[in-house]
Amino acid sequence: MTSAERGPAVGMQFLCVCADDFGMSAGINAAIVDLAREGKISATGCMVKRSAWTAGARALQAIDPSRLDVGLHLDFGVPPPGATADRRVSGLILRSYLGLLDRDTVTREIRMQLDHFEQGIGRPPAFVDGHQHIHQLPTIREALLHELARRYRRTPPWIRGTAPPMPSAGLKERLIFALGGAAMAASAARAGLPLSDCLLGVYDFSDSRQEHEVRLASWIAQCRTGDVLMCHPSMGDVVPDVPHASARLNEYLALASVHFPMQMADGVTVSLVPFSRVQRLRRGGRNVNE
């Protein structure tokens, strides 16, 4: 998938709504489980090194995996003991592009997180992406794709792409893609690993609740089958180390008010599906509407 301009949507479109950061806090876990049970999201990415992961994993096990893709949200930003915020991703980006990341160390970290995920959920991840999109960075990208192709040879997980929806993409969406999206798409294709299409849901976390409801409706209206709409819902937390707490609550409330399938003003119907369903049907040469 590239960032090429897209034509108008027609007919039925199938969207994967993916909630990030499961395991970061109890409030995030509660929101994601609630939205999954109510059919408001179809995927969630798990942070297996965070404090709420172990307790939260049991709730995810009880949700039908045919309705929810549960994946690994690869996390290189865990704060050291006593710190209250994630390590800055800018430092990781710089080290990756300067070739300062040790490939063996990165591979060990990826294997450890995959092990933790499998122990918590009892099955391989349906997909893998990265906290703050770090899965597409040099060295991390190569180590991750090699490990996934080696470890899950028969049924590989899908990878979340970062291609922006054109021509509506803003600066932040284009910047995220520029930091490794095209290279990730090319490398995943060479490795035989499926990649989702455009990434929706990028914004600056400054919306009011009403503004976010409007923004969410716009993302859904512009989606195409194969796109992923990322979100960051939470029911609220009192812990100080959860970033964008008010925005997360707004996202949860906005998503809770959505009802799929949705009929758009142009006659297009948008239905919610896990991306793994789209990927399986594509692999079998079948139409997603079947």
Buried (B, 14 or more C-beta within 10 A) or exposed (E): BBBEEBEEBEEBBBBBBBBBBBBBBBBBBBBBBBBBBEBBBBBBBBBBBBBBBEEBBEBBEEBEBEBBBBBBBBBBBBEEEEEEEBEEBEEBBEBBBEEEBEEEEBBEBBBEBBEBBBEBBEEBBBBBBBBBBBBBBBBBBBBBBBBBBEBBEEEBBBBBBBBBBBEBBEEEBBEBBEBBBBBBBEBBEEBEBBBBBBBBBBBEBEBEBEEBBEBBBEBBBBBBBBBBBBBBBBBBBEEEBBEBBBBBBBBBBBBBEBEBEBEBEEEBBBBBBBBBBBBBBBEEEEEBEE
